[in-house]
Amino acid sequence: MKRKICIVTGSSSGIGKGTALLLAEAGADVVLLSRDNRRGRRAFRQVKQAAAGGRVDWIPADLSSQESVCRFVNIFKERYEKLHVLFNCAGVQFLNRVTTIDGLEAMFATNYLGHFLLTTLLLESLKAGSPSLVINISGRRHKRHPEEGVNEGSINFSDLQGEHNYSFARATRQATLARILFTYEIARRWEKYGISSCTLCPGTTRTGLFCNFPWRARLHFYFRSLRKKAQTPEEAARHLLNLASQTSYQNINARYFEGSRNLLQEVSSSPESYNQDTAVRLWEISEELVGCGKKRGHYDER
């Protein structure tokens, strides 16, 4: 990873911060994307101290705001001519329906749509850095799983923002599935440019993902992480570094992986995640929802 230019979203905490630290230690040029707050400033200082010869940069941005994402991309392109690896790590969770400044359901807007806008606006940078890679953290929650419920994730196109029938479980599964569908569609559309994409569930990890939950729920997930011997953020981040360090990104293009403390293996995602019609429809609707990117003409037409 030495001297490779990398962007890490959600870099102020959790797996995003762990990824940024490992990249800095490996000598990569790391650009941190996180909100402009005390935690973001502290993470920037820590990653900068860990740097082994590479450049560490912080461009504050909020993935829940489309204007903020567009501003981030403009600043990045002023400072860098290319991008080698994009690590889409950021994520939020809310038990109740919350809307963003753009009037969108917050989990869908932040966990998926903000990354969709960021990634598509960075197309030219990824092309310039070819062979390049997009890594999207997703999760097992989109599949039938003993601990995640009997229902698979689906994209509810008739109520995408959960305005009529919001459910935390459905919203979480939908946002997770959307990131996987997006990963596979990138692979189909952009492979001709030398851009690959893959997605992974790093495994149970001790993060602050549930910080917006009531204290009883936070306590539940805390004991759950103890029971499952959850990884540290750095241990989970090593899975992302292993993928980004592959000699050929084509070997992991359009692949889904699941990890644990000592293992990362390729497995199948849910049957719905391979539905190309759903992926295309989601991409087209996403373009409509992120107007600022489309007006600037950064999208690649299929």
Secondary structure, DSSP 4 states (H G I P E B T S, - for coil): -TT-EEEEETTTSHHHHHHHHHHHHTT-EEEEE--SSHHHHHHHHHHHHH-SSS-EEE----TT-HHHHHHHHHHHHHH-S--SEEEE------SS--B-TTSSBHHIIIIIIHHHHHHHHTHHHHHHT-SEEEEEE--GGGS-BTTTBSPPP---GGGTT-SSS--HHHHHHHHHHHHHHHHHHHHHHHGGGTEEEEEEE--SB--STTTTS-HHHHHHHHHHHHHTTPBPHHHHHHHHHHHHT-S-GGGGTTEEEEEETTEEEEE---GGGG-HHHHHHHHHHHHHH-HHHHHTT-PPP-
